[in-house]
């Protein structure tokens, strides 16, 4: 199922590569490998080849410009290792590592689901995972495949109460993609849940202390890259300033105040398209309320509390720090466990419709976000 999903994405990528005009990353009609390493893939390439800058770039008006510190080191380091061992170029090595981690993520995701739902439902969730709208990322030179594997592994370890093993996993995750703070919150919710249920299910002191320690270590890991970037560059806010540079094209340079980016986005997107601001706020409120209500549906409850703790925690993390733009679709990928609930209906007609819909949305994502058409303001 995973390989069939990758075959579908490969056909789409080949079609678009054959139509791709010359751009900042590739020549006209690039090879599949080159086409699969554009956008952020080039930043990871730079990190793998030369590392991180000791001096931050600045714009003419004195703000920190876009630079490699926005991209974490674990994925390019692994790709660099494969390049050194095999002699393969960056483009091939980056794609291979992504594919392998995506396959591993599929296998672990199945293990997460099979604990709570029938095998048929778990298998169909893997089908949806393989053809999901952003599943081309599974074979692009991006760190998302590695991130999803580590997230699935954290959930599985929480389900099996192997808390000590979460520590090395979350440390690697914190150096792969942002999200360790969401893990810390999910573990905190898990602690509260077990404490509340301690009369029906034992929660010994040793596990309480261990789980609390894991939560604290996860929170610390969530801030580690900020301190590393500040230490190397001599600018304490180097990482945050770098991240904020990417949203400056939309709303200018502003300080990060938690839970305000989505409000700013609701204002910016509605006014940019000529709609009243109130409509954006209403839509934002409906999306937030709708998502958390969805977590309380019977289909979601069947997936177990740990899946829902992760989904709620990551959603809150995105609400706190992320400014919605074209990368939103990719940033929503860590919510992939919802596919377990979407896969619940047994109707063959429903399942065929969902697969076709996901493939159509996958094509749409590639057209909007991956293909480059002149001055492109919709990066993936």
C-alpha positions, -999 to +999 in steps of 0.1 A: +000+000+000+028+024+008+046+016-025+014+021-044+010+055-028+045+064-037+039+053-073+009+077-076+030+106-062+059+097-085+037+099-116+024+133-106+059+146-099+072+133-132+043+151-151+050+183-133+088+181-137+083+177-174+064+210-175+086+229-150+102+260-164+136+272-153+136+286-118+159+295-089+164+259-080+164+239-112+168+242-150+138+237-172+123+202-172+146+189-143+151+153-134+128+137-108+156+139-083+163+176-088+126+184-089+122+166-056+148+187-038+135+222-044+123+248-019+133+239+017+152+210+003+179+234-008+182+248+027+188+213+040+213+208+012+232+239+023+232+227+059+244+192+049+273+207+029+284+237+049+265+238+082+251+269+099+262+305+096+280+320+126+268+355+115+232+362+108+222+380+076+204+413+080+181+432+057+186+468+047+162+479+074+181+460+101+160+429+106+173+393+105+168+378+071+159+342+060+188+318+068+196+282+076+189+285+114+152+280+107+159+244+097+169+218+123+200+195+118+189+159+124+176+152+089+204+168+069+229+151+092+215+117+084+214+125+047+250+137+049+259+104+065+243+084+037+262+105+012+295+098+029+288+061+031+274+055-004+289+084-025+253+092-037+245+129-044+224+150-021+193+148-043+191+110-043+202+106-007+176+131+005+148+114-012+159+079-001+160+089+036+126+105+033+111+074+017+126+051+044+113+072+073+079+075+057+077+037+054+088+033+090+061+059+100+035+038+082+045+007+101+046+024+135+013+042+128-003+008+121+010-004+155-006+026+172-040+020+156-042-018+158-042-015+196-076+001+195-094-005+162-100-036+139-072-045+114-093-036+084-098+000+097-061+003+106-051-009+071-074+016+054-060+044+076-025+034+062-040+036+027-052+072+034-018+080+049+000+068+018-022+089-006-029+119+017-029+154+002+007+161+014+020+126+010+045+137-018+065+150+011+073+113+018+096+113-012+108+149-012+140+162+005+121+175+035+123+164+072+085+157+075+089+119+070+114+117+099+092+139+120+060+118+115+080+086+123+092+101+156+058+113+165+042+079+158+069+063+179+063+087+208+026+078+208+033+041+206+057+044+236+032+063+256+005+036+248+029+009+260+040+030+290+077+028+280+082+063+292+120+062+295+124+055+258+105+087+250+134+108+261+159+099+233+131+100+207+119+135+217+154+148+218+159+136+182+125+150+173+135+184+188+164+185+163+143+174+134+112+196+133+095+219+159+071+200+181+088+189+212+068+213+233+036+196+220+050+163+231+057+178+266+020+189+268+007+155+256+028+138+282+015+162+309-020+154+299-012+117+300+002+122+336-030+140+346-052+113+331-033+084+348-034+103+381-071+108+378-077+071+371-052+058+397-079+041+417-089+019+388-054+015+373-023+017+394+000+047+389+030+040+411+052+067+424+081+056+403+061+060+371+047+094+383+083+107+388+095+092+356+066+106+335+070+140+351+107+140+343+100+130+307+076+159+303+102+184+317+129+170+295+106+173+265+099+209+274+136+216+277+143+199+244+116+222+228+138+252+237+172+237+230+176+248+194+168+284+204+197+283+229+220+266+204+213+292+177+218+320+202+250+306+215+266+300+181+256+334+166+258+355+197+223+367+192+199+353+219+169+356+197+185+343+165+161+314+160+129+333+167+141+363+145+149+339+117+115+322+119+097+356+120+116+366+088+094+342+068+061+358+079+074+393+073+062+393+037+027+390+050+025+412+081+059+428+084+083+422+113+065+417+146+074+401+179+059+366+185+031+368+210+016+334+216-018+327+202-019+360+182-005+347+148-038+331+138-057+363+147-033+383+126-037+358+098-075+359+099-073+397+096-046+396+068-062+369+046-098+383+048-088+419+041-063+409+013-092+393-006-116+421+001-137+404+028-146+419+062-123+410+092-152+397+112-157+369+086-121+357+092-125+357+130-158+337+127-141+312+104-111+308+128-134+303+158-154+277+139-123+258+129-109+257+164-142+247+180-149+222+153-116+205+156-118+201+194-154+189+192-142+164+166-118+150+191-148+141+213-166+121+186-170+083+191-147+075+162-119+096+178-125+082+213-120+047+199-084+056+190-074+060+227-066+089+249-029+091+238-037+098+202-062+125+213-037+140+237-012+144+209-037+159+185-050+184+211-014+193+221-001+198+186-032+218+176-026+241+206+011+244+197+002+255+161-023+280+174+003+294+197+032+300+173+023+294+136+012+321+111-011+303+086-001+306+050+006+282+021+028+260+044-002+254+066-011+222+047+024+208+055+024+220+091-009+201+096+008+167+086+016+158+123-022+156+128-021+124+107-036+102+135-070+116+127-069+093+097-077+064+121-111+079+127-116+089+090-110+053+081-138+040+104-167+037+079-168+003+063-187+013+031-167+004+000-182+034-018-171+057+010-135+043+009-132+046-028-144+082-027-119+091+001-090+076-018-099+095-050-105+127-031-071+124-014-054+118-047-071+148-063-061+170-033-026+157-036-025+169-072-039+202-061-012+206-034+015+199-059+001+225-083-004+252-057+026+246-035+053+226-052+053+236-088+070+269-095+051+293-118+070+325-122+070+346-090+056+320-066+042+333-033+028+299-022+058+278-010+051+243+004 
